[in-house]
Amino acid sequence: MNALGIVFSNINDKQVPEITKKRIMASVPFGGRYRLIDFVLSNMTNSGINNIGIVTKRNYQNLMDHIGTGKAWDLARKRGGIRLLQSFPDDSEEVVQIDNRLETLKGIMYYLDKADEKYVVLSDCDIVCNISYSDMLKSHQENHADVTILYKKNQENATWKEKRPVFKLDKNERISKIERSTNIKISDALYLGTMIVQKEFLKKHISLAINKGYTRILDYWADHTDHFLVKGYEFKEYFAYIDSLESYLKSNLDLLKLSVREDLFRKPYRPIYTSVNDSAPTKYGPSAVVENSIIADGCIIDGTVKNSIIFRGVKIKKYATVSNSIVMQDCEIGINATLNHIVTDKNVQIGENRMLCGHETHPFYIEKGSRI
């Protein structure tokens, strides 16, 4: 695939401040063993994109530790591979504010200039899905489009924490208007954080958009749909958009549904890769009860786990009950403790007889390293 990948690793950190306080969106744990960036990187490598730049600003040590050389995604290469990028304005050593996407792209122009690829795939890290970018590029080329943007027709009325771009399309899938709303109706075309554009076309219009005062590249496309051919590409499979702690909990618990797991992880020739940590198998005690849950390696389960995601190295002691919750790596749940609709970060210790309850619309978050 003759395309370069650009990944915005933490442009949406402010949407989930609880989890991204000490990490960036790209390195947020997901599904018991993955990080959010695993889905973007896997989608790109499965589509034949072998030159990927990850734009980041701060708190990226966890991301670097996770990615390493890129071997897990077959990106440990002499040519291409993964490169961590920081965006710098002209004639300055000051890092650009990463929520200004156009300035960020201008600040990595040196990377775009060196790339030989004809097309660029731009992607955020707050969308969980399994997609073939090669199919999307084929549609882009066949339609002779200037820009092709990924969207999904909403299946139900929904309210998002932040305003999301919604497209108006004609019968030929041409985008005629882009609006922003927190209330998404059934059949609305919801933006999925990904677009394909020819590299030279992108480089030209980055400067033009900035000179006209734009900070959002989508706003620039939206105001020039009469001049550019901006096409939509409909994604018809499962996706999860993470814009809050509630959506983070929901998207993780969605993995407990067989149909969702098949959509994400059982696509022929489209596996989701991650950096593997070898751990001993999980040990289940005689009093352990596990129902409809995902439990990673290296755990010790002596209590009850229902409808939950349990990461590596977690210890759940006798008579403890964890339900509808996410328990991240190396946590310990004490004897007779109860957790319901809780998201615990790493290395949390819950004492004996503690009872912590949230709700699916308002889960309770426990910060990394806390003792309760």
C-alpha positions in Angstrom: 0.0 0.0 0.0 1.6 3.3 -1.2 0.6 5.2 2.0 2.2 6.8 5.0 0.6 6.5 8.4 0.3 9.5 10.8 -1.1 8.6 14.3 -2.2 11.4 16.7 -1.4 9.7 20.0 -2.8 12.1 22.5 -4.8 14.7 20.7 -8.0 13.6 22.7 -6.4 13.2 26.1 -8.7 15.8 27.7 -11.8 13.7 27.0 -10.8 11.0 29.6 -8.8 13.0 32.1 -9.0 10.3 34.8 -7.2 7.7 32.8 -4.9 10.0 30.8 -3.6 11.9 33.8 -0.3 9.9 33.8 -0.4 8.4 30.3 -1.6 9.4 26.9 -4.6 8.1 25.0 -2.6 5.8 22.8 -1.2 3.9 25.8 -4.5 3.5 27.7 -5.0 -0.2 28.6 -7.9 -2.0 26.9 -9.4 -5.5 27.0 -7.1 -7.1 29.5 -4.0 -7.1 27.4 -4.1 -4.4 24.7 -3.4 -0.7 24.5 -5.6 1.6 22.3 -2.8 2.2 19.8 -2.6 -1.5 19.1 -5.8 -1.2 17.0 -4.4 1.6 14.8 -1.0 0.1 14.4 -2.5 -3.3 13.6 -5.0 -1.8 11.1 -2.1 -0.1 9.3 0.3 -3.0 9.2 -2.5 -5.4 8.1 -3.2 -2.9 5.3 0.5 -2.9 4.1 1.4 0.5 5.7 5.0 0.1 6.9 6.0 3.7 7.5 4.2 5.1 10.5 4.8 8.3 12.4 3.3 8.7 15.9 2.8 12.3 16.9 3.1 12.8 20.6 3.7 15.6 23.1 4.0 14.4 26.7 3.8 11.4 29.1 4.8 9.1 26.3 7.3 6.9 28.2 4.6 4.2 28.7 3.9 4.3 25.0 7.6 3.9 24.1 7.9 1.0 26.6 4.9 -0.7 25.0 6.0 -0.2 21.3 9.7 -0.9 21.8 11.2 -1.5 18.4 7.8 -2.2 16.8 8.6 -5.9 16.4 5.2 -7.0 17.5 3.7 -5.2 14.5 6.5 -6.3 12.1 7.7 -2.7 12.1 11.3 -3.2 13.2 12.7 -2.3 9.8 15.7 -0.5 8.3 13.5 1.4 6.0 10.2 2.7 7.3 8.9 1.3 10.6 7.7 3.3 13.6 9.0 6.8 14.3 8.0 8.9 17.3 7.4 12.5 16.2 7.3 15.8 18.1 5.8 18.8 16.4 7.9 22.0 16.3 6.9 25.3 14.7 9.2 27.1 12.3 12.5 28.5 13.8 11.5 27.5 17.3 12.3 24.7 19.8 8.9 25.1 21.5 6.6 22.1 21.0 3.3 22.9 19.3 0.0 22.5 21.3 -1.1 19.0 20.2 -4.8 19.9 20.1 -4.2 22.2 17.2 -4.1 19.5 14.5 -3.1 21.8 11.6 -0.2 23.3 13.5 0.8 19.9 14.5 0.9 18.7 10.9 2.9 21.8 9.9 5.4 21.0 12.7 6.0 17.5 11.2 6.4 18.7 7.7 10.0 17.5 7.8 8.7 14.0 8.1 6.2 14.4 5.3 8.9 15.8 3.0 11.1 12.8 3.5 8.4 10.2 2.9 8.2 8.6 -0.5 4.6 7.4 -0.2 2.0 9.1 -2.3 -0.9 9.0 0.2 -1.3 9.7 3.9 -3.6 8.0 6.4 -4.4 10.2 9.4 -5.8 8.5 12.4 -6.6 9.2 16.0 -6.3 6.8 18.9 -9.7 7.0 20.6 -11.5 4.7 18.1 -11.5 0.9 18.6 -12.2 -1.0 15.4 -10.7 -3.5 12.9 -10.6 -2.0 9.4 -8.8 -2.5 6.1 -7.3 0.8 5.1 -6.4 -0.7 1.7 -10.1 -1.0 0.9 -10.5 2.6 1.9 -7.6 3.7 -0.3 -9.0 1.7 -3.2 -12.3 3.6 -2.8 -10.4 6.9 -2.6 -8.6 6.2 -5.8 -11.6 4.9 -7.8 -13.6 8.0 -6.8 -10.7 10.4 -7.7 -11.3 12.0 -4.3 -9.3 14.8 -2.8 -10.1 13.5 0.7 -11.8 10.4 1.9 -13.2 10.3 5.5 -14.2 7.3 7.5 -17.7 7.4 9.0 -20.3 5.1 10.6 -24.0 5.4 10.4 -25.2 5.6 14.0 -27.4 2.7 15.1 -29.2 4.4 17.9 -29.8 7.8 19.4 -26.7 8.7 21.5 -25.3 11.6 23.6 -21.6 12.1 23.6 -19.5 14.0 26.1 -17.8 16.2 23.5 -19.2 17.5 20.2 -18.5 15.0 17.4 -18.4 15.8 13.7 -21.5 14.5 11.8 -21.6 14.5 8.0 -24.3 15.2 5.4 -23.8 13.1 2.4 -25.4 13.0 -1.0 -26.4 9.8 -2.9 -22.8 9.5 -4.3 -21.3 9.5 -0.8 -19.9 13.1 -1.3 -19.8 15.0 1.9 -21.6 18.3 1.5 -21.6 19.5 5.1 -19.9 18.8 8.4 -21.6 19.7 11.6 -20.7 19.2 15.3 -23.1 17.9 17.9 -23.3 16.0 21.2 -26.6 14.5 20.2 -26.3 11.9 17.5 -29.4 10.5 15.9 -30.1 7.2 14.3 -28.5 7.0 10.8 -26.3 10.1 11.4 -22.9 9.7 9.7 -20.5 9.9 12.6 -16.8 10.7 12.0 -14.5 7.9 13.1 -11.3 9.8 13.4 -9.6 8.7 10.1 -9.0 10.1 6.7 -7.0 9.5 3.6 -5.5 12.3 1.5 -2.8 12.6 -1.2 0.4 13.7 0.5 1.2 16.7 -1.8 -2.4 17.8 -1.6 -2.2 17.7 2.2 1.1 19.6 2.4 -0.3 22.4 0.2 -3.5 22.8 2.1 -1.9 22.7 5.6 -0.3 26.1 5.0 -3.4 27.5 3.3 -5.7 26.5 6.1 -3.4 27.9 8.8 -3.0 31.2 6.9 -6.8 31.4 6.9 -7.0 30.9 10.7 -8.1 27.3 10.8 -7.0 25.0 13.6 -9.1 22.0 12.7 -8.5 20.3 9.4 -12.1 19.0 9.3 -13.4 22.6 9.5 -11.2 23.5 6.6 -12.6 20.6 4.4 -16.1 21.5 5.6 -15.9 25.1 4.4 -14.5 24.0 1.0 -16.6 21.1 0.0 -17.6 23.1 -3.1 -14.0 23.2 -4.2 -12.7 19.8 -3.1 -14.1 16.3 -3.7 -14.6 15.1 -0.1 -16.0 11.6 0.0 -17.2 9.5 2.8 -16.3 5.8 3.4 -18.8 3.9 5.4 -17.6 1.5 8.0 -20.2 -1.2 8.7 -18.6 -3.3 11.5 -18.2 -2.8 15.2 -16.5 0.3 16.6 -16.1 2.0 20.0 -15.5 5.6 20.5 -13.9 6.5 23.9 -14.7 10.0 25.0 -15.4 9.5 28.7 -14.9 7.1 31.6 -18.4 5.7 30.9 -17.7 4.9 27.3 -14.3 3.4 28.3 -16.1 1.0 30.7 -18.8 0.2 28.2 -16.4 -0.5 25.3 -14.3 -2.8 27.5 -17.4 -4.7 28.7 -18.6 -4.9 25.0 -15.8 -7.4 24.6 -17.8 -9.9 26.7 -20.2 -10.2 23.7 -19.1 -12.9 21.2 -20.2 -10.8 18.2 -17.9 -8.0 19.3 -14.9 -10.2 19.8 -15.4 -11.8 16.4 -15.7 -8.4 14.8 -12.5 -7.2 16.4 -10.2 -10.2 16.7 -11.3 -12.9 14.3 -11.0 -11.2 10.9 -9.1 -13.3 8.4 -5.7 -11.7 7.7 -6.5 -8.8 10.1 -5.3 -9.8 13.6 -4.8 -7.3 16.3 -1.2 -7.4 17.5 0.2 -6.3 20.9 3.4 -6.4 22.8 3.4 -9.7 24.6 4.5 -10.1 28.3 5.0 -13.8 29.2 3.2 -14.6 32.5 2.3 -17.8 34.3 -1.3 -19.1 33.7 -3.9 -17.7 36.0 -4.6 -19.7 39.1 -8.2 -20.3 40.2 -8.7 -21.3 43.9 -11.4 -23.8 45.1 -13.7 -20.9 46.0 -13.3 -19.1 42.7 -16.4 -18.3 40.7 -16.0 -16.7 37.2 -18.9 -15.7 34.9 -18.8 -14.0 31.5 -15.4 -12.3 32.1 -12.0 -11.9 30.5 -9.1 -12.7 32.8 -5.5 -12.2 31.7 -2.5 -14.3 32.6 -0.7 -14.2 35.9 -3.8 -13.6 38.1 -4.8 -15.4 41.3 -8.6 -15.7 41.6 -10.1 -16.9 44.9 -13.2 -14.8 44.8 -16.1 -14.1 42.4 -15.7 -12.3 39.1 -18.8 -11.5 37.0 -19.1 -9.5 33.7 -15.6 -7.9 34.2 -12.2 -7.4 32.6 -9.3 -8.4 34.7 -5.7 -7.5 33.6 -2.5 -9.3 34.4 -1.2 -10.0 37.9 -4.5 -9.2 39.7 -5.2 -10.9 43.0 -8.8 -11.3 44.1 -9.1 -12.9 47.5 -11.7 -15.1 49.1 -15.3 -13.9 49.3 -14.5 -10.8 47.3 -16.9 -9.9 44.4 -16.0 -8.0 41.3 -18.8 -7.3 38.8 -19.2 -5.0 35.8 -15.8 -3.6 36.4 -12.3 -3.1 35.0 -9.4 -4.1 37.2 -6.0 -3.1 35.7 -2.6 -4.7 36.2 -1.2 -5.8 39.6 -4.2 -4.8 41.7 -5.2 -6.6 44.8 -8.9 -7.0 46.0 -9.1 -7.8 49.7 -11.2 -10.5 51.5 -14.9 -9.8 51.3 -14.5 -6.6 49.3 -17.2 -5.7 46.7 -16.7 -3.8 43.5 -19.5 -2.9 41.1 -19.0 -0.6 38.0 -15.5 0.3 39.1 -12.5 1.2 37.0 -9.2 0.7 39.0 -5.9 1.8 37.5 -2.7 -0.2 38.1 -1.3 -1.2 41.5 -4.5 -0.4 43.4 -5.1 -2.2 46.7 -8.6 -2.6 48.0 -8.8 -3.5 51.7 -10.9 -6.1 53.4 -14.7 -5.6 53.7 -14.6 -2.5 51.4 -17.7 -1.9 49.3 -17.3 0.3 46.2 -20.2 0.9 43.8 -20.7 3.1 40.8 -23.2 2.9 38.0 -22.9 2.2 34.2 -23.7 5.9 33.6 -21.3 7.0 36.3 -18.6 4.5 37.1 -16.2 5.1 39.9 -12.5 5.5 39.1 -9.6 4.6 41.5 -6.3 6.3 40.7 -3.1 4.4 40.1 -1.3 3.2 43.2 -4.3 4.1 45.5 -4.9 2.2 48.8 -8.4 1.9 50.0 
